[in-house]
Amino acid sequence: MEEQPMQILVVEDQPVELKLALHVLSAAGHNVDHAARAEEALAAIAATRPTIILLDLSLPGTDGLTLARSLKADPATKDILIVAVTSYPEKFSQDDVLAAGCDAYLPKPVSTRTLPETLRTVVRNAESDGDR
């Protein structure tokens, strides 16, 4: 059975990392949108209703952890899966990330070879847990 493309939102303010993630995920056949700030992410979420969000925690303005908490507290967005990524594990621990409601945590640099399958695994695990 062929798997359907996912609707993915990449929230990343670093242009090189954003371009790389967009390329890798698009090449894997997924529908990918992007935002560089939390405010842009909210607009993109309202417009496209992603299956999963790849969320950098170190964003200008509202940080990714605050955005994740907000999304998980809102009944309209609480079911969207969130994979947090960070270059600053000393600032954003895995425990803090999971407590904020994120579904997975990836330290940077993220492996471009495994990123599409990592996101697919998060979705599969959520589906098998009956969350979807």
N, CA, C and O atoms as a printed pandas DataFrame, in Angstrom:
     atom_number atom_name residue_name chain_id  residue_number  x_coord  y_coord  z_coord
0              1         N          MET        A               1    0.836   -1.180    0.000
1              2        CA          MET        A               1    0.000    0.000    0.000
2              3         C          MET        A               1    0.883    1.247    0.000
3              4         O          MET        A               1    1.755    1.399    0.855
4              5         N          GLU        A               2    0.654    2.119   -0.949
5              6        CA          GLU        A               2    1.454    3.337   -1.050
6              7         C          GLU        A               2    0.956    4.370   -0.044
7              8         O          GLU        A               2   -0.247    4.576    0.111
8              9         N          GLU        A               3    1.899    5.011    0.634
9             10        CA          GLU        A               3    1.519    6.001    1.638
10            11         C          GLU        A               3    1.228    7.337    0.975
11            12         O          GLU        A               3    1.860    7.719   -0.010
12            13         N          GLN        A               4    0.262    8.028    1.537
13            14        CA          GLN        A               4   -0.141    9.329    1.017
14            15         C          GLN        A               4    0.879   10.396    1.422
15            16         O          GLN        A               4    1.509   10.289    2.474
16            17         N          PRO        A               5    1.038   11.424    0.582
17            18        CA          PRO        A               5    1.917   12.529    0.980
18            19         C          PRO        A               5    1.353   13.226    2.217
19            20         O          PRO        A               5    0.139   13.332    2.391
20            21         N          MET        A               6    2.242   13.688    3.052
21            22        CA          MET        A               6    1.823   14.430    4.238
22            23         C          MET        A               6    1.817   15.925    3.918
23            24         O          MET        A               6    2.544   16.393    3.042
24            25         N          GLN        A               7    0.984   16.654    4.646
25            26        CA          GLN        A               7    1.003   18.116    4.606
26            27         C          GLN        A               7    1.900   18.533    5.766
27            28         O          GLN        A               7    1.554   18.327    6.929
28            29         N          ILE        A               8    3.052   19.119    5.448
29            30        CA          ILE        A               8    4.055   19.450    6.463
30            31         C          ILE        A               8    4.285   20.953    6.491
31            32         O          ILE        A               8    4.408   21.595    5.447
32            33         N          LEU        A               9    4.340   21.504    7.693
33            34        CA          LEU        A               9    4.717   22.903    7.881
34            35         C          LEU        A               9    6.089   22.921    8.540
35            36         O          LEU        A               9    6.271   22.356    9.618
36            37         N          VAL        A              10    7.058   23.573    7.891
37            38        CA          VAL        A              10    8.396   23.739    8.454
38            39         C          VAL        A              10    8.472   25.158    9.005
39            40         O          VAL        A              10    8.325   26.129    8.263
40            41         N          VAL        A              11    8.701   25.272   10.307
41            42        CA          VAL        A              11    8.835   26.576   10.951
42            43         C          VAL        A              11   10.301   26.718   11.336
43            44         O          VAL        A              11   10.764   26.122   12.309
44            45         N          GLU        A              12   11.017   27.514   10.560
45            46        CA          GLU        A              12   12.476   27.636   10.684
46            47         C          GLU        A              12   12.890   29.029   10.224
47            48         O          GLU        A              12   12.489   29.474    9.148
48            49         N          ASP        A              13   13.688   29.714   11.032
49            50        CA          ASP        A              13   14.111   31.072   10.668
50            51         C          ASP        A              13   15.496   31.128   10.026
51            52         O          ASP        A              13   15.905   32.187    9.551
52            53         N          GLN        A              14   16.215   30.027   10.001
53            54        CA          GLN        A              14   17.531   29.995    9.371
54            55         C          GLN        A              14   17.374   29.602    7.901
55            56         O          GLN        A              14   16.968   28.475    7.618
56            57         N          PRO        A              15   17.684   30.502    6.952
57            58        CA          PRO        A              15   17.416   30.240    5.535
58            59         C          PRO        A              15   18.039   28.958    4.991
59            60         O          PRO        A              15   17.390   28.249    4.222
60            61         N          VAL        A              16   19.255   28.645    5.360
61            62        CA          VAL        A              16   19.908   27.437    4.835
62            63         C          VAL        A              16   19.195   26.186    5.345
63            64         O          VAL        A              16   18.929   25.267    4.570
64            65         N          GLU        A              17   18.890   26.143    6.620
65            66        CA          GLU        A              17   18.209   24.977    7.187
66            67         C          GLU        A              17   16.791   24.850    6.632
67            68         O          GLU        A              17   16.314   23.741    6.391
68            69         N          LEU        A              18   16.120   25.983    6.430
69            70        CA          LEU        A              18   14.781   25.972    5.850
70            71         C          LEU        A              18   14.815   25.406    4.431
71            72         O          LEU        A              18   14.021   24.534    4.078
72            73         N          LYS        A              19   15.742   25.914    3.630
73            74        CA          LYS        A              19   15.845   25.467    2.236
74            75         C          LYS        A              19   16.123   23.970    2.164
75            76         O          LYS        A              19   15.535   23.265    1.343
76            77         N          LEU        A              20   17.012   23.487    3.017
77            78        CA          LEU        A              20   17.356   22.070    3.044
78            79         C          LEU        A              20   16.144   21.219    3.421
79            80         O          LEU        A              20   15.863   20.217    2.763
80            81         N          ALA        A              21   15.429   21.607    4.470
81            82        CA          ALA        A              21   14.254   20.839    4.899
82            83         C          ALA        A              21   13.180   20.844    3.817
83            84         O          ALA        A              21   12.575   19.810    3.535
84            85         N          LEU        A              22   12.942   22.006    3.210
85            86        CA          LEU        A              22   11.929   22.092    2.152
86            87         C          LEU        A              22   12.292   21.178    0.986
87            88         O          LEU        A              22   11.439   20.472    0.449
88            89         N          HIS        A              23   13.564   21.197    0.604
89            90        CA          HIS        A              23   14.012   20.375   -0.517
90            91         C          HIS        A              23   13.844   18.879   -0.216
91            92         O          HIS        A              23   13.278   18.134   -1.016
92            93         N          VAL        A              24   14.336   18.461    0.931
93            94        CA          VAL        A              24   14.311   17.039    1.284
94            95         C          VAL        A              24   12.876   16.522    1.401
95            96         O          VAL        A              24   12.563   15.441    0.902
96            97         N          LEU        A              25   12.015   17.285    2.052
97            98        CA          LEU        A              25   10.640   16.835    2.261
98            99         C          LEU        A              25    9.819   16.889    0.973
99           100         O          LEU        A              25    8.988   16.014    0.730
100          101         N          SER        A              26   10.045   17.897    0.161
101          102        CA          SER        A              26    9.358   17.983   -1.139
102          103         C          SER        A              26    9.812   16.853   -2.048
103          104         O          SER        A              26    8.995   16.229   -2.726
104          105         N          ALA        A              27   11.124   16.586   -2.065
105          106        CA          ALA        A              27   11.670   15.505   -2.900
106          107         C          ALA        A              27   11.113   14.143   -2.480
107          108         O          ALA        A              27   11.028   13.222   -3.292
108          109         N          ALA        A              28   10.738   14.026   -1.214
109          110        CA          ALA        A              28   10.146   12.777   -0.720
110          111         C          ALA        A              28    8.657   12.691   -1.057
111          112         O          ALA        A              28    7.991   11.719   -0.698
112          113         N          GLY        A              29    8.136   13.711   -1.750
113          114        CA          GLY        A              29    6.758   13.668   -2.220
114          115         C          GLY        A              29    5.725   14.311   -1.319
115          116         O          GLY        A              29    4.525   14.139   -1.531
116          117         N          HIS        A              30    6.173   15.052   -0.314
117          118        CA          HIS        A              30    5.235   15.666    0.614
118          119         C          HIS        A              30    4.872   17.084    0.174
119          120         O          HIS        A              30    5.612   17.725   -0.572
120          121         N          ASN        A              31    3.729   17.558    0.646
121          122        CA          ASN        A              31    3.298   18.935    0.427
122          123         C          ASN        A              31    3.858   19.753    1.580
123          124         O          ASN        A              31    3.531   19.501    2.740
124          125         N          VAL        A              32    4.697   20.728    1.268
125          126        CA          VAL        A              32    5.428   21.426    2.308
126          127         C          VAL        A              32    5.176   22.928    2.227
127          128         O          VAL        A              32    5.274   23.531    1.158
128          129         N          ASP        A              33    4.852   23.516    3.367
129          130        CA          ASP        A              33    4.705   24.957    3.507
130          131         C          ASP        A              33    5.743   25.390    4.535
131          132         O          ASP        A              33    6.329   24.550    5.218
132          133         N          HIS        A              34    5.970   26.691    4.649
133          134        CA          HIS        A              34    6.984   27.136    5.600
134          135         C          HIS        A              34    6.623   28.474    6.217
135          136         O          HIS        A              34    5.811   29.235    5.691
136          137         N          ALA        A              35    7.259   28.733    7.355
137          138        CA          ALA        A              35    7.122   29.991    8.074
138          139         C          ALA        A              35    8.426   30.238    8.816
139          140         O          ALA        A              35    9.106   29.292    9.214
140          141         N          ALA        A              36    8.777   31.505    9.004
141          142        CA          ALA        A              36   10.012   31.852    9.705
142          143         C          ALA        A              36    9.767   32.349   11.126
143          144         O          ALA        A              36   10.703   32.475   11.916
144          145         N          ARG        A              37    8.517   32.628   11.445
145          146        CA          ARG        A              37    8.159   33.156   12.776
146          147         C          ARG        A              37    6.880   32.484   13.256
147          148         O          ARG        A              37    6.123   31.931   12.457
148          149         N          ALA        A              38    6.646   32.534   14.552
149          150        CA          ALA        A              38    5.446   31.915   15.123
150          151         C          ALA        A              38    4.178   32.516   14.529
151          152         O          ALA        A              38    3.220   31.794   14.251
152          153         N          GLU        A              39    4.164   33.827   14.334
153          154        CA          GLU        A              39    2.976   34.492   13.793
154          155         C          GLU        A              39    2.674   34.011   12.373
155          156         O          GLU        A              39    1.515   33.801   12.018
156          157         N          GLU        A              40    3.714   33.841   11.572
157          158        CA          GLU        A              40    3.538   33.310   10.212
158          159         C          GLU        A              40    3.060   31.862   10.271
159          160         O          GLU        A              40    2.252   31.435    9.447
160          161         N          ALA        A              41    3.556   31.124   11.231
161          162        CA          ALA        A              41    3.156   29.726   11.378
162          163         C          ALA        A              41    1.667   29.624   11.671
163          164         O          ALA        A              41    0.987   28.760   11.117
164          165         N          LEU        A              42    1.156   30.483   12.524
165          166        CA          LEU        A              42   -0.275   30.449   12.844
166          167         C          LEU        A              42   -1.124   30.690   11.603
167          168         O          LEU        A              42   -2.148   30.034   11.413
168          169         N          ALA        A              43   -0.701   31.628   10.760
169          170        CA          ALA        A              43   -1.429   31.901    9.514
170          171         C          ALA        A              43   -1.360   30.696    8.580
171          172         O          ALA        A              43   -2.358   30.336    7.957
172          173         N          ALA        A              44   -0.191   30.074    8.481
173          174        CA          ALA        A              44   -0.030   28.908    7.616
174          175         C          ALA        A              44   -0.854   27.725    8.124
175          176         O          ALA        A              44   -1.427   26.980    7.328
176          177         N          ILE        A              45   -0.914   27.553    9.432
177          178        CA          ILE        A              45   -1.701   26.465   10.024
178          179         C          ILE        A              45   -3.178   26.662    9.711
179          180         O          ILE        A              45   -3.879   25.710    9.367
180          181         N          ALA        A              46   -3.644   27.888    9.830
181          182        CA          ALA        A              46   -5.046   28.180    9.524
182          183         C          ALA        A              46   -5.350   27.929    8.050
183          184         O          ALA        A              46   -6.445   27.484    7.706
184          185         N          ALA        A              47   -4.384   28.215    7.182
185          186        CA          ALA        A              47   -4.597   28.081    5.738
186          187         C          ALA        A              47   -4.477   26.649    5.235
187          188         O          ALA        A              47   -5.226   26.248    4.345
188          189         N          THR        A              48   -3.547   25.867    5.791
189          190        CA          THR        A              48   -3.262   24.550    5.212
190          191         C          THR        A              48   -3.556   23.366    6.121
191          192         O          THR        A              48   -3.603   22.234    5.640
192          193         N          ARG        A              49   -3.753   23.581    7.392
193          194        CA          ARG        A              49   -4.015   22.503    8.347
194          195         C          ARG        A              49   -3.039   21.336    8.144
195          196         O          ARG        A              49   -3.423   20.282    7.637
196          197         N          PRO        A              50   -1.771   21.533    8.544
197          198        CA          PRO        A              50   -0.767   20.482    8.326
198          199         C          PRO        A              50   -1.043   19.223    9.146
199          200         O          PRO        A              50   -1.702   19.261   10.185
200          201         N          THR        A              51   -0.520   18.116    8.647
201          202        CA          THR        A              51   -0.538   16.853    9.381
202          203         C          THR        A              51    0.473   16.931   10.514
203          204         O          THR        A              51    0.242   16.449   11.623
204          205         N          ILE        A              52    1.623   17.567   10.189
205          206        CA          ILE        A              52    2.741   17.599   11.127
206          207         C          ILE        A              52    3.527   18.890   10.929
207          208         O          ILE        A              52    3.630   19.414    9.820
208          209         N          ILE        A              53    4.077   19.387   12.029
209          210        CA          ILE        A              53    4.881   20.610   12.013
210          211         C          ILE        A              53    6.296   20.257   12.448
211          212         O          ILE        A              53    6.499   19.636   13.491
212          213         N          LEU        A              54    7.270   20.659   11.640
213          214        CA          LEU        A              54    8.680   20.567   12.022
214          215         C          LEU        A              54    9.027   21.942   12.572
215          216         O          LEU        A              54    9.146   22.904   11.813
216          217         N          LEU        A              55    9.190   22.038   13.884
217          218        CA          LEU        A              55    9.234   23.320   14.580
218          219         C          LEU        A              55   10.578   23.595   15.231
219          220         O          LEU        A              55   10.976   22.922   16.181
220          221         N          ASP        A              56   11.276   24.607   14.696
221          222        CA          ASP        A              56   12.508   25.075   15.337
222          223         C          ASP        A              56   12.100   25.781   16.629
223          224         O          ASP        A              56   11.159   26.575   16.631
224          225         N          LEU        A              57   12.789   25.502   17.704
225          226        CA          LEU        A              57   12.429   26.107   18.981
226          227         C          LEU        A              57   12.991   27.509   19.162
227          228         O          LEU        A              57   12.443   28.298   19.932
228          229         N          SER        A              58   14.075   27.830   18.464
229          230        CA          SER        A              58   14.708   29.146   18.593
230          231         C          SER        A              58   14.248   30.050   17.450
231          232         O          SER        A              58   14.920   30.173   16.425
232          233         N          LEU        A              59   13.106   30.669   17.647
233          234        CA          LEU        A              59   12.554   31.574   16.641
234          235         C          LEU        A              59   12.638   33.007   17.149
235          236         O          LEU        A              59   12.653   33.232   18.359
236          237         N          PRO        A              60   12.693   33.981   16.240
237          238        CA          PRO        A              60   12.632   35.368   16.691
238          239         C          PRO        A              60   11.238   35.671   17.242
239          240         O          PRO        A              60   10.244   35.147   16.740
240          241         N          GLY        A              61   11.165   36.505   18.259
241          242        CA          GLY        A              61    9.861   36.819   18.856
242          243         C          GLY        A              61    9.408   35.666   19.723
243          244         O          GLY        A              61   10.128   35.242   20.627
244          245         N          THR        A              62    8.223   35.159   19.453
245          246        CA          THR        A              62    7.676   34.031   20.200
246          247         C          THR        A              62    8.466   32.773   19.865
247          248         O          THR        A              62    8.558   32.389   18.700
248          249         N          ASP        A              63    9.045   32.121   20.893
249          250        CA          ASP        A              63    9.848   30.934   20.604
250          251         C          ASP        A              63    8.954   29.732   20.300
251          252         O          ASP        A              63    7.749   29.751   20.551
252          253         N          GLY        A              64    9.572   28.695   19.757
253          254        CA          GLY        A              64    8.842   27.521   19.329
254          255         C          GLY        A              64    8.151   26.773   20.450
255          256         O          GLY        A              64    7.078   26.206   20.245
256          257         N          LEU        A              65    8.747   26.760   21.634
257          258        CA          LEU        A              65    8.134   26.058   22.757
258          259         C          LEU        A              65    6.827   26.739   23.166
259          260         O          LEU        A              65    5.842   26.071   23.478
260          261         N          THR        A              66    6.829   28.068   23.159
261          262        CA          THR        A              66    5.608   28.826   23.465
262          263         C          THR        A              66    4.548   28.558   22.401
263          264         O          THR        A              66    3.372   28.379   22.720
264          265         N          LEU        A              67    4.965   28.533   21.139
265          266        CA          LEU        A              67    4.033   28.228   20.051
266          267         C          LEU        A              67    3.459   26.823   20.219
267          268         O          LEU        A              67    2.255   26.627   20.056
268          269         N          ALA        A              68    4.293   25.858   20.537
269          270        CA          ALA        A              68    3.824   24.477   20.721
270          271         C          ALA        A              68    2.791   24.398   21.838
271          272         O          ALA        A              68    1.751   23.759   21.678
272          273         N          ARG        A              69    3.066   25.036   22.956
273          274        CA          ARG        A              69    2.112   25.025   24.080
274          275         C          ARG        A              69    0.775   25.629   23.656
275          276         O          ARG        A              69   -0.290   25.107   23.987
276          277         N          SER        A              70    0.850   26.726   22.926
277          278        CA          SER        A              70   -0.356   27.405   22.453
278          279         C          SER        A              70   -1.165   26.507   21.514
279          280         O          SER        A              70   -2.386   26.417   21.640
280          281         N          LEU        A              71   -0.488   25.845   20.578
281          282        CA          LEU        A              71   -1.177   24.963   19.634
282          283         C          LEU        A              71   -1.828   23.781   20.348
283          284         O          LEU        A              71   -2.954   23.403   20.028
284          285         N          LYS        A              72   -1.123   23.203   21.310
285          286        CA          LYS        A              72   -1.650   22.039   22.020
286          287         C          LYS        A              72   -2.777   22.421   22.986
287          288         O          LYS        A              72   -3.593   21.571   23.343
288          289         N          ALA        A              73   -2.832   23.682   23.411
289          290        CA          ALA        A              73   -3.894   24.139   24.311
290          291         C          ALA        A              73   -5.173   24.509   23.556
291          292         O          ALA        A              73   -6.239   24.624   24.161
292          293         N          ASP        A              74   -5.071   24.693   22.252
293          294        CA          ASP        A              74   -6.208   25.117   21.432
294          295         C          ASP        A              74   -6.911   23.877   20.860
295          296         O          ASP        A              74   -6.282   23.098   20.144
296          297         N          PRO        A              75   -8.202   23.680   21.162
297          298        CA          PRO        A              75   -8.913   22.512   20.640
298          299         C          PRO        A              75   -8.854   22.394   19.111
299          300         O          PRO        A              75   -8.922   21.286   18.579
300          301         N          ALA        A              76   -8.731   23.509   18.409
301          302        CA          ALA        A              76   -8.701   23.488   16.946
302          303         C          ALA        A              76   -7.376   22.970   16.387
303          304         O          ALA        A              76   -7.330   22.504   15.248
304          305         N          THR        A              77   -6.296   23.046   17.176
305          306        CA          THR        A              77   -4.978   22.653   16.670
306          307         C          THR        A              77   -4.285   21.590   17.529
307          308         O          THR        A              77   -3.171   21.175   17.207
308          309         N          LYS        A              78   -4.910   21.153   18.589
309          310        CA          LYS        A              78   -4.240   20.237   19.535
310          311         C          LYS        A              78   -3.854   18.899   18.925
311          312         O          LYS        A              78   -2.946   18.235   19.424
312          313         N          ASP        A              79   -4.534   18.488   17.843
313          314        CA          ASP        A              79   -4.235   17.195   17.236
314          315         C          ASP        A              79   -3.141   17.248   16.174
315          316         O          ASP        A              79   -2.739   16.208   15.653
316          317         N          ILE        A              80   -2.653   18.443   15.847
317          318        CA          ILE        A              80   -1.566   18.544   14.872
318          319         C          ILE        A              80   -0.286   18.055   15.545
319          320         O          ILE        A              80    0.058   18.498   16.641
320          321         N          LEU        A              81    0.400   17.155   14.892
321          322        CA          LEU        A              81    1.642   16.609   15.437
322          323         C          LEU        A              81    2.756   17.648   15.323
323          324         O          LEU        A              81    2.829   18.389   14.343
324          325         N          ILE        A              82    3.613   17.692   16.326
325          326        CA          ILE        A              82    4.726   18.645   16.343
326          327         C          ILE        A              82    6.020   17.905   16.636
327          328         O          ILE        A              82    6.133   17.187   17.630
328          329         N          VAL        A              83    7.001   18.096   15.747
329          330        CA          VAL        A              83    8.350   17.586   15.968
330          331         C          VAL        A              83    9.238   18.796   16.201
331          332         O          VAL        A              83    9.455   19.601   15.295
332          333         N          ALA        A              84    9.746   18.919   17.408
333          334        CA          ALA        A              84   10.595   20.048   17.772
334          335         C          ALA        A              84   12.041   19.771   17.377
335          336         O          ALA        A              84   12.536   18.655   17.533
336          337         N          VAL        A              85   12.715   20.807   16.860
337          338        CA          VAL        A              85   14.137   20.706   16.543
338          339         C          VAL        A              85   14.867   21.879   17.184
339          340         O          VAL        A              85   14.339   22.988   17.261
340          341         N          THR        A              86   16.084   21.620   17.639
341          342        CA          THR        A              86   16.845   22.703   18.255
342          343         C          THR        A              86   18.347   22.455   18.174
343          344         O          THR        A              86   18.820   21.319   18.170
344          345         N          SER        A              87   19.066   23.551   18.110
345          346        CA          SER        A              87   20.525   23.524   18.221
346          347         C          SER        A              87   20.951   23.768   19.659
347          348         O          SER        A              87   22.142   23.734   19.970
348          349         N          TYR        A              88   19.982   24.015   20.543
349          350        CA          TYR        A              88   20.272   24.414   21.921
350          351         C          TYR        A              88   19.637   23.462   22.935
351          352         O          TYR        A              88   18.713   23.849   23.650
352          353         N          PRO        A              89   20.128   22.212   23.004
353          354        CA          PRO        A              89   19.534   21.273   23.953
354          355         C          PRO        A              89   19.712   21.705   25.413
355          356         O          PRO        A              89   18.965   21.268   26.288
356          357         N          GLU        A              90   20.696   22.558   25.669
357          358        CA          GLU        A              90   20.869   23.036   27.036
358          359         C          GLU        A              90   19.772   24.029   27.417
359          360         O          GLU        A              90   19.465   24.192   28.598
360          361         N          LYS        A              91   19.186   24.688   26.427
361          362        CA          LYS        A              91   18.101   25.640   26.673
362          363         C          LYS        A              91   16.739   24.949   26.592
363          364         O          LYS        A              91   15.835   25.248   27.373
364          365         N          PHE        A              92   16.603   24.024   25.641
365          366        CA          PHE        A              92   15.338   23.315   25.417
366          367         C          PHE        A              92   15.581   21.820   25.605
367          368         O          PHE        A              92   15.991   21.136   24.668
368          369         N          SER        A              93   15.332   21.315   26.802
369          370        CA          SER        A              93   15.568   19.888   27.057
370          371         C          SER        A              93   14.444   19.058   26.448
371          372         O          SER        A              93   13.344   19.554   26.206
372          373         N          GLN        A              94   14.742   17.787   26.207
373          374        CA          GLN        A              94   13.736   16.888   25.668
374          375         C          GLN        A              94   12.539   16.798   26.607
375          376         O          GLN        A              94   11.398   16.743   26.149
376          377         N          ASP        A              95   12.784   16.780   27.903
377          378        CA          ASP        A              95   11.684   16.716   28.874
378          379         C          ASP        A              95   10.777   17.939   28.758
379          380         O          ASP        A              95    9.553   17.809   28.779
380          381         N          ASP        A              96   11.376   19.128   28.637
381          382        CA          ASP        A              96   10.589   20.360   28.496
382          383         C          ASP        A              96    9.769   20.343   27.212
383          384         O          ASP        A              96    8.609   20.755   27.193
384          385         N          VAL        A              97   10.387   19.861   26.145
385          386        CA          VAL        A              97    9.734   19.817   24.829
386          387         C          VAL        A              97    8.529   18.873   24.873
387          388         O          VAL        A              97    7.447   19.226   24.404
388          389         N          LEU        A              98    8.711   17.691   25.428
389          390        CA          LEU        A              98    7.616   16.731   25.507
390          391         C          LEU        A              98    6.528   17.208   26.475
391          392         O          LEU        A              98    5.342   16.978   26.236
392          393         N          ALA        A              99    6.924   17.866   27.557
393          394        CA          ALA        A              99    5.947   18.416   28.503
394          395         C          ALA        A              99    5.106   19.519   27.866
395          396         O          ALA        A              99    3.956   19.728   28.253
396          397         N          ALA        A             100    5.675   20.221   26.895
397          398        CA          ALA        A             100    4.942   21.278   26.191
398          399         C          ALA        A             100    3.946   20.700   25.193
399          400         O          ALA        A             100    3.148   21.438   24.614
400          401         N          GLY        A             101    3.985   19.392   24.988
401          402        CA          GLY        A             101    3.032   18.753   24.088
402          403         C          GLY        A             101    3.596   18.313   22.755
403          404         O          GLY        A             101    2.870   17.755   21.932
404          405         N          CYS        A             102    4.874   18.555   22.526
405          406        CA          CYS        A             102    5.476   18.113   21.265
406          407         C          CYS        A             102    5.476   16.589   21.216
407          408         O          CYS        A             102    5.568   15.919   22.245
408          409         N          ASP        A             103    5.372   16.065   20.017
409          410        CA          ASP        A             103    5.273   14.624   19.838
410          411         C          ASP        A             103    6.624   13.947   19.652
411          412         O          ASP        A             103    6.742   12.733   19.813
412          413         N          ALA        A             104    7.635   14.729   19.315
413          414        CA          ALA        A             104    8.992   14.190   19.155
414          415         C          ALA        A             104    9.982   15.345   19.237
415          416         O          ALA        A             104    9.614   16.515   19.128
416          417         N          TYR        A             105   11.241   14.988   19.433
417          418        CA          TYR        A             105   12.321   15.958   19.631
418          419         C          TYR        A             105   13.524   15.502   18.822
419          420         O          TYR        A             105   13.966   14.359   18.938
420          421         N          LEU        A             106   14.054   16.409   17.997
421          422        CA          LEU        A             106   15.251   16.104   17.215
422          423         C          LEU        A             106   16.312   17.180   17.454
423          424         O          LEU        A             106   16.048   18.364   17.245
424          425         N          PRO        A             107   17.496   16.783   17.886
425          426        CA          PRO        A             107   18.576   17.771   17.979
426          427         C          PRO        A             107   19.105   18.101   16.584
427          428         O          PRO        A             107   19.096   17.253   15.692
428          429         N          LYS        A             108   19.560   19.326   16.407
429          430        CA          LYS        A             108   20.202   19.701   15.145
430          431         C          LYS        A             108   21.669   19.346   15.249
431          432         O          LYS        A             108   22.210   19.340   16.355
432          433         N          PRO        A             109   22.331   19.052   14.157
433          434        CA          PRO        A             109   21.771   19.024   12.811
434          435         C          PRO        A             109   20.902   17.792   12.596
435          436         O          PRO        A             109   21.244   16.688   13.018
436          437         N          VAL        A             110   19.770   18.006   11.929
437          438        CA          VAL        A             110   18.838   16.935   11.618
438          439         C          VAL        A             110   19.361   16.194   10.395
439          440         O          VAL        A             110   19.816   16.817    9.436
440          441         N          SER        A             111   19.299   14.892   10.427
441          442        CA          SER        A             111   19.757   14.085    9.296
442          443         C          SER        A             111   18.773   14.210    8.137
443          444         O          SER        A             111   17.608   13.831    8.258
444          445         N          THR        A             112   19.244   14.740    7.025
445          446        CA          THR        A             112   18.378   14.866    5.857
446          447         C          THR        A             112   18.063   13.498    5.245
447          448         O          THR        A             112   17.044   13.342    4.574
448          449         N          ARG        A             113   18.915   12.527    5.469
449          450        CA          ARG        A             113   18.662   11.185    4.938
450          451         C          ARG        A             113   17.486   10.521    5.632
451          452         O          ARG        A             113   16.750    9.755    5.011
452          453         N          THR        A             114   17.304   10.807    6.910
453          454        CA          THR        A             114   16.258   10.124    7.669
454          455         C          THR        A             114   15.055   11.009    8.003
455          456         O          THR        A             114   14.061   10.508    8.529
456          457         N          LEU        A             115   15.120   12.300    7.716
457          458        CA          LEU        A             115   14.042   13.216    8.115
458          459         C          LEU        A             115   12.666   12.799    7.598
459          460         O          LEU        A             115   11.733   12.727    8.398
460          461         N          PRO        A             116   12.488   12.519    6.304
461          462        CA          PRO        A             116   11.141   12.138    5.861
462          463         C          PRO        A             116   10.595   10.910    6.594
463          464         O          PRO        A             116    9.427   10.886    6.982
464          465         N          GLU        A             117   11.432    9.903    6.781
465          466        CA          GLU        A             117   10.967    8.694    7.468
466          467         C          GLU        A             117   10.733    8.950    8.954
467          468         O          GLU        A             117    9.832    8.357    9.546
468          469         N          THR        A             118   11.531    9.821    9.561
469          470        CA          THR        A             118   11.317   10.174   10.964
470          471         C          THR        A             118    9.939   10.796   11.149
471          472         O          THR        A             118    9.212   10.433   12.074
472          473         N          LEU        A             119    9.573   11.740   10.266
473          474        CA          LEU        A             119    8.260   12.374   10.361
474          475         C          LEU        A             119    7.155   11.355   10.103
475          476         O          LEU        A             119    6.131   11.367   10.787
476          477         N          ARG        A             120    7.349   10.483    9.132
477          478        CA          ARG        A             120    6.354    9.446    8.828
478          479         C          ARG        A             120    6.169    8.536   10.049
479          480         O          ARG        A             120    5.046    8.140   10.358
480          481         N          THR        A             121    7.250    8.207   10.735
481          482        CA          THR        A             121    7.176    7.357   11.924
482          483         C          THR        A             121    6.372    8.032   13.037
483          484         O          THR        A             121    5.582    7.373   13.713
484          485         N          VAL        A             122    6.564    9.324   13.229
485          486        CA          VAL        A             122    5.795   10.059   14.243
486          487         C          VAL        A             122    4.302    9.982   13.914
487          488         O          VAL        A             122    3.475    9.773   14.802
488          489         N          VAL        A             123    3.963   10.152   12.637
489          490        CA          VAL        A             123    2.557   10.070   12.223
490          491         C          VAL        A             123    2.013    8.658   12.428
491          492         O          VAL        A             123    0.914    8.487   12.956
492          493         N          ARG        A             124    2.773    7.652   12.015
493          494        CA          ARG        A             124    2.336    6.255   12.191
494          495         C          ARG        A             124    2.118    5.923   13.666
495          496         O          ARG        A             124    1.128    5.287   14.028
496          497         N          ASN        A             125    3.051    6.359   14.509
497          498        CA          ASN        A             125    2.924    6.081   15.944
498          499         C          ASN        A             125    1.688    6.740   16.520
499          500         O          ASN        A             125    0.993    6.141   17.340
500          501         N          ALA        A             126    1.405    7.962   16.104
501          502        CA          ALA        A             126    0.204    8.654   16.593
502          503         C          ALA        A             126   -1.056    7.933   16.122
503          504         O          ALA        A             126   -2.018    7.797   16.877
504          505         N          GLU        A             127   -1.047    7.475   14.879
505          506        CA          GLU        A             127   -2.218    6.744   14.350
506          507         C          GLU        A             127   -2.416    5.430   15.089
507          508         O          GLU        A             127   -3.548    5.057   15.398
508          509         N          SER        A             128   -1.333    4.728   15.373
509          510        CA          SER        A             128   -1.465    3.444   16.071
510          511         C          SER        A             128   -1.852    3.614   17.530
511          512         O          SER        A             128   -2.410    2.702   18.139
512          513         N          ASP        A             129   -1.552    4.795   18.099
513          514        CA          ASP        A             129   -1.961    5.089   19.470
514          515         C          ASP        A             129   -3.432    5.498   19.545
515          516         O          ASP        A             129   -3.984    5.672   20.632
516          517         N          GLY        A             130   -4.062    5.650   18.371
517          518        CA          GLY        A             130   -5.466    6.029   18.353
518          519         C          GLY        A             130   -5.706    7.505   18.511
519          520         O          GLY        A             130   -6.837    7.932   18.746
520          521         N          ASP        A             131   -4.643    8.303   18.383
521          522        CA          ASP        A             131   -4.789    9.750   18.536
522          523         C          ASP        A             131   -5.390   10.402   17.304
523          524         O          ASP        A             131   -5.884   11.527   17.385
524          525         N          ARG        A             132   -5.359    9.732   16.182
525          526        CA          ARG        A             132   -5.807   10.379   14.943
526          527         C          ARG        A             132   -7.124    9.816   14.502
527          528         O          ARG        A             132   -7.663   10.235   13.478
